[in-house]
Amino acid sequence: MRPALPNRSPQLAPPGAGLPVVELFFARTLFSTRRTFTSNAAAERIIADQGAVIAHLATHCRADLVAQRVLIDRLPGLEDSSRFWSIAMTPDHLRIVNLRICGNDPNADGG
């Protein structure tokens, strides 16, 4: 992880550009398989537990770092545009993605 230079944004793929085809195939396959073998109650517990971890990390971070954007290395399953964010931006992004996955986002454009 590298701190970003102030007022400079790295050249990344645009939001919504998606994953490479092979990664998308494996992500969809793994998600579908896990969803098949996970009850709704278990899925809700997993999401709640991970949300609690994220909230704990975000609230225990130094205030001057919460809004600082950081460029991270590309990870499998992570869109290129999601590599240059701050701690404060991450929970909001997860909220948006979760709403779209659940089909409850009135701002979703179908993409």
MIVEX-492444 format. One line per field, with one value per residue: residue number from 1; chain; residue in one letter; x, y, z of N, C-alpha, C in turn. Coordinates in Angstrom, 2 decimals, always signed. Layout:
BEGIN
nr: (NUM	...)
kette: (A	...)
rest: (a	...)
n_px: (X	...)
n_py: (Y	...)
n_pz: (Z	...)
ca_px: (X	...)
ca_py: (Y	...)
ca_pz: (Z	...)
c_px: (X	...)
c_py: (Y	...)
c_pz: (Z	...)
***
This chain:
BEGIN
nr: (1	2	3	4	5	6	7	8	9	10	11	12	13	14	15	16	17	18	19	20	21	22	23	24	25	26	27	28	29	30	31	32	33	34	35	36	37	38	39	40	41	42	43	44	45	46	47	48	49	50	51	52	53	54	55	56	57	58	59	60	61	62	63	64	65	66	67	68	69	70	71	72	73	74	75	76	77	78	79	80	81	82	83	84	85	86	87	88	89	90	91	92	93	94	95	96	97	98	99	100	101	102	103	104	105	106	107	108	109	110	111)
kette: (A	A	A	A	A	A	A	A	A	A	A	A	A	A	A	A	A	A	A	A	A	A	A	A	A	A	A	A	A	A	A	A	A	A	A	A	A	A	A	A	A	A	A	A	A	A	A	A	A	A	A	A	A	A	A	A	A	A	A	A	A	A	A	A	A	A	A	A	A	A	A	A	A	A	A	A	A	A	A	A	A	A	A	A	A	A	A	A	A	A	A	A	A	A	A	A	A	A	A	A	A	A	A	A	A	A	A	A	A	A	A)
rest: (m	r	p	a	l	p	n	r	s	p	q	l	a	p	p	g	a	g	l	p	v	v	e	l	f	f	a	r	t	l	f	s	t	r	r	t	f	t	s	n	a	a	a	e	r	i	i	a	d	q	g	a	v	i	a	h	l	a	t	h	c	r	a	d	l	v	a	q	r	v	l	i	d	r	l	p	g	l	e	d	s	s	r	f	w	s	i	a	m	t	p	d	h	l	r	i	v	n	l	r	i	c	g	n	d	p	n	a	d	g	g)
n_px: (+0.84	+0.57	+0.90	-1.02	-0.05	-0.65	-3.39	-3.14	-4.26	-4.14	-3.87	-6.51	-8.75	-12.09	-14.89	-17.03	-15.97	-15.46	-14.34	-11.50	-12.25	-11.75	-11.43	-13.97	-15.60	-14.73	-15.33	-18.14	-18.83	-17.82	-19.28	-21.92	-21.85	-21.22	-23.45	-25.44	-24.97	-25.24	-27.25	-29.89	-29.90	-27.30	-25.81	-26.58	-25.47	-22.73	-22.36	-23.07	-21.10	-18.74	-19.29	-19.18	-16.47	-15.32	-16.46	-15.30	-12.55	-12.58	-13.46	-11.45	-9.25	-6.70	-7.78	-6.75	-6.11	-8.39	-9.70	-7.75	-6.76	-5.57	-3.46	-3.73	-2.24	-3.31	-5.82	-7.02	-10.34	-11.01	-12.09	-10.28	-10.78	-11.38	-9.16	-8.07	-8.84	-10.20	-10.40	-12.84	-14.38	-14.84	-16.86	-19.20	-19.18	-19.49	-22.07	-23.55	-22.99	-24.07	-26.80	-27.35	-26.85	-28.90	-30.99	-32.23	-31.60	-32.50	-31.13	-29.71	-28.47	-28.84	-26.50)
n_py: (-1.16	+2.19	+5.56	+8.10	+10.78	+14.17	+15.86	+14.46	+12.06	+8.61	+6.95	+5.07	+2.38	+3.24	+3.63	+0.81	-0.55	-3.18	-6.61	-8.57	-11.08	-13.83	-13.65	-12.65	-14.81	-16.81	-15.48	-15.22	-17.93	-18.89	-17.26	-18.03	-20.76	-20.61	-19.23	-21.08	-22.98	-21.63	-20.49	-17.99	-16.82	-17.42	-16.01	-13.40	-13.18	-13.38	-11.05	-9.09	-9.55	-8.95	-6.30	-5.22	-5.54	-3.83	-1.37	-1.17	-0.99	+1.38	+3.30	+3.28	+4.36	+6.78	+10.13	+11.89	+10.21	+9.05	+10.27	+10.24	+9.34	+6.31	+4.46	+1.16	-2.06	-4.04	-6.43	-9.79	-9.95	-7.36	-4.36	-2.16	+0.58	+0.72	+0.93	+3.23	+4.69	+6.16	+5.40	+6.34	+6.34	+3.68	+2.17	+3.45	+2.78	-0.01	-0.09	+0.93	-1.03	-3.31	-2.59	-2.58	-5.25	-6.45	-5.44	-3.10	-0.47	+2.65	+4.30	+2.78	+1.98	-0.23	-1.33)
n_pz: (+0.00	-0.90	+0.08	-1.48	-3.62	-2.76	-4.32	-6.71	-8.92	-9.65	-12.84	-13.57	-14.45	-15.51	-13.18	-12.92	-15.04	-14.76	-14.13	-15.26	-17.72	-16.99	-14.18	-13.51	-14.25	-12.40	-9.99	-10.15	-10.23	-7.75	-5.98	-6.58	-5.90	-3.17	-2.27	-2.75	-0.79	+1.59	+4.14	+4.41	+6.94	+7.85	+5.92	+6.51	+9.07	+8.46	+6.90	+8.79	+10.75	+9.31	+8.71	+11.28	+11.86	+9.94	+10.75	+13.31	+12.65	+11.15	+13.01	+14.85	+13.74	+13.15	+13.08	+11.14	+9.09	+8.06	+5.86	+3.95	+0.79	-0.58	-2.68	-3.55	-4.27	-7.06	-6.46	-6.88	-8.09	-7.48	-8.77	-10.92	-10.56	-7.90	-6.34	-5.26	-2.71	+0.29	+3.82	+4.74	+2.43	+1.79	+3.43	+2.46	-0.23	-0.03	+1.01	-1.17	-3.15	-1.89	-1.81	-4.54	-5.21	-3.81	-5.19	-4.43	-4.99	-5.89	-7.58	-9.31	-12.49	-13.94	-14.76)
ca_px: (+0.00	+1.36	+0.11	-1.13	+0.46	-1.76	-3.89	-2.81	-4.99	-3.51	-4.66	-7.15	-9.92	-13.25	-15.82	-17.94	-15.28	-15.56	-13.18	-11.10	-13.21	-11.46	-11.75	-15.41	-16.13	-14.47	-16.07	-19.55	-18.93	-17.64	-20.42	-23.10	-21.66	-21.33	-24.84	-26.23	-24.74	-25.30	-28.63	-30.06	-29.48	-25.83	-25.31	-26.80	-24.47	-21.43	-22.36	-23.07	-19.77	-17.76	-19.61	-18.68	-15.01	-15.04	-16.79	-14.28	-11.31	-12.77	-13.60	-10.22	-8.17	-6.39	-8.69	-6.10	-5.95	-9.69	-10.04	-6.60	-6.86	-4.37	-3.45	-3.29	-1.96	-4.51	-6.11	-8.01	-11.72	-11.18	-12.02	-9.17	-11.22	-11.57	-7.85	-7.60	-9.90	-9.90	-11.16	-14.19	-15.10	-15.09	-18.20	-20.25	-19.16	-20.08	-23.51	-24.08	-22.91	-25.05	-28.13	-27.49	-26.94	-30.23	-32.00	-32.96	-31.00	-33.29	-30.23	-29.02	-28.77	-28.92	-25.18)
ca_py: (+0.00	+3.41	+6.79	+8.85	+12.14	+15.12	+16.46	+13.67	+10.80	+7.69	+6.59	+3.79	+2.11	+3.96	+2.82	-0.01	-1.20	-4.62	-7.47	-9.38	-12.16	-15.03	-13.34	-12.54	-16.18	-17.48	-14.78	-15.61	-19.35	-19.02	-16.62	-18.88	-21.97	-20.29	-18.85	-22.32	-23.74	-20.74	-20.06	-16.55	-16.43	-17.46	-14.91	-12.17	-13.16	-13.09	-9.64	-8.31	-9.70	-8.19	-4.89	-4.84	-5.43	-2.60	-0.24	-1.09	-0.48	+2.78	+4.18	+3.25	+4.88	+8.18	+11.03	+12.48	+9.20	+8.55	+10.83	+10.18	+8.31	+5.49	+3.56	-0.19	-2.96	-4.72	-7.74	-10.51	-9.68	-5.94	-3.51	-1.22	+1.88	+0.63	+0.83	+4.53	+5.15	+6.43	+4.57	+6.88	+6.02	+2.25	+1.74	+3.97	+1.95	-1.31	+0.14	+1.06	-2.34	-4.21	-2.21	-3.02	-6.72	-6.80	-4.88	-2.04	+0.84	+3.39	+5.01	+1.81	+2.18	-1.54	-1.73)
ca_pz: (+0.00	-1.01	+0.20	-2.72	-3.58	-2.68	-5.56	-7.89	-9.01	-10.58	-14.03	-13.33	-15.29	-14.98	-12.38	-13.71	-16.15	-14.52	-13.90	-16.41	-17.99	-16.20	-12.79	-13.39	-14.30	-11.12	-8.95	-10.24	-9.87	-6.30	-5.31	-6.78	-5.12	-1.74	-2.01	-2.76	+0.44	+2.75	+4.44	+4.54	+8.29	+7.89	+5.10	+7.28	+10.15	+7.85	+6.52	+10.03	+11.37	+8.53	+8.92	+12.60	+11.75	+9.18	+11.62	+14.36	+12.06	+10.74	+14.17	+15.64	+12.90	+13.42	+12.35	+9.98	+8.04	+7.59	+4.55	+3.06	-0.24	-0.69	-3.83	-3.18	-5.39	-7.57	-5.88	-7.68	-7.72	-7.17	-9.96	-10.92	-10.03	-6.45	-5.69	-4.79	-1.84	+1.70	+4.75	+4.80	+1.19	+1.67	+3.88	+1.58	-1.44	+0.31	+1.12	-2.53	-3.80	-1.26	-2.28	-5.94	-5.21	-3.31	-6.08	-3.72	-5.23	-6.87	-8.50	-10.17	-13.91	-14.58	-15.24)
c_px: (+0.89	+0.48	+0.11	-0.54	-0.72	-2.09	-3.51	-3.58	-4.28	-4.43	-5.21	-8.30	-11.12	-14.14	-16.79	-17.28	-15.27	-14.24	-12.75	-12.01	-12.98	-11.81	-13.25	-16.07	-15.95	-15.24	-17.54	-19.75	-18.82	-18.81	-21.66	-23.02	-21.84	-22.77	-25.74	-26.14	-24.77	-26.75	-28.69	-29.58	-27.95	-25.23	-25.46	-25.79	-23.09	-21.32	-22.30	-21.70	-18.72	-18.01	-19.08	-17.16	-14.64	-15.32	-15.75	-12.98	-11.43	-12.84	-12.35	-9.00	-7.93	-7.23	-8.04	-5.91	-7.28	-10.02	-8.89	-6.75	-5.51	-4.51	-2.92	-3.00	-3.25	-4.62	-7.09	-9.42	-12.00	-11.04	-10.89	-9.56	-11.39	-10.25	-7.35	-8.68	-9.36	-10.72	-12.61	-15.01	-15.54	-16.46	-19.33	-20.32	-19.81	-21.60	-24.16	-24.09	-23.94	-26.47	-28.36	-27.62	-28.34	-31.34	-32.80	-32.42	-31.80	-32.43	-29.50	-29.46	-28.84	-27.59	-24.40)
c_py: (+1.23	+4.62	+7.52	+10.24	+13.11	+15.69	+15.70	+12.37	+9.89	+7.40	+5.18	+3.61	+2.84	+3.05	+2.06	-0.73	-2.72	-5.30	-8.11	-10.61	-13.39	-14.80	-13.26	-13.92	-16.87	-16.80	-15.18	-17.06	-19.54	-18.41	-17.50	-20.14	-21.69	-19.94	-20.09	-23.03	-22.88	-20.30	-18.53	-16.06	-16.41	-16.31	-13.58	-12.05	-12.79	-11.60	-8.75	-8.36	-8.89	-6.70	-4.39	-4.67	-4.12	-1.38	-0.07	-0.49	+1.01	+3.73	+4.20	+3.71	+6.35	+9.08	+11.61	+11.49	+8.76	+9.04	+10.75	+9.03	+7.62	+4.58	+2.20	-1.00	-3.64	-6.10	-8.46	-10.21	-8.22	-5.13	-2.50	+0.11	+1.89	+0.58	+2.14	+5.19	+5.46	+5.45	+5.04	+6.51	+4.56	+1.80	+2.23	+3.15	+0.59	-1.19	+0.19	-0.29	-3.29	-3.88	-2.70	-4.54	-7.14	-6.27	-3.77	-0.64	+1.60	+4.14	+4.07	+2.02	+0.87	-2.06	-2.51)
c_pz: (+0.00	-0.79	-1.13	-2.54	-3.56	-4.06	-6.82	-7.84	-9.99	-11.76	-13.85	-14.32	-14.68	-14.12	-13.28	-14.88	-15.99	-14.30	-15.20	-16.51	-17.11	-14.73	-12.57	-13.39	-12.95	-9.98	-8.96	-9.83	-8.36	-5.54	-5.40	-5.94	-3.63	-1.38	-1.93	-1.42	+1.71	+2.95	+4.51	+5.90	+8.41	+7.09	+5.84	+8.43	+9.60	+7.51	+7.77	+10.71	+10.63	+8.64	+10.25	+12.58	+11.04	+10.05	+12.72	+13.80	+11.71	+11.94	+15.05	+14.84	+13.28	+12.52	+11.09	+8.83	+7.41	+6.18	+3.55	+2.08	-0.39	-1.90	-3.37	-4.43	-5.81	-6.96	-6.80	-7.17	-7.39	-8.45	-9.80	-10.28	-8.52	-5.68	-5.07	-3.93	-0.46	+2.55	+4.77	+3.56	+1.13	+2.21	+2.98	+0.29	-1.17	+0.45	-0.26	-3.23	-3.21	-1.70	-3.71	-6.02	-4.79	-4.20	-5.45	-3.96	-6.29	-7.88	-9.45	-11.62	-14.67	-15.05	-14.26)
***
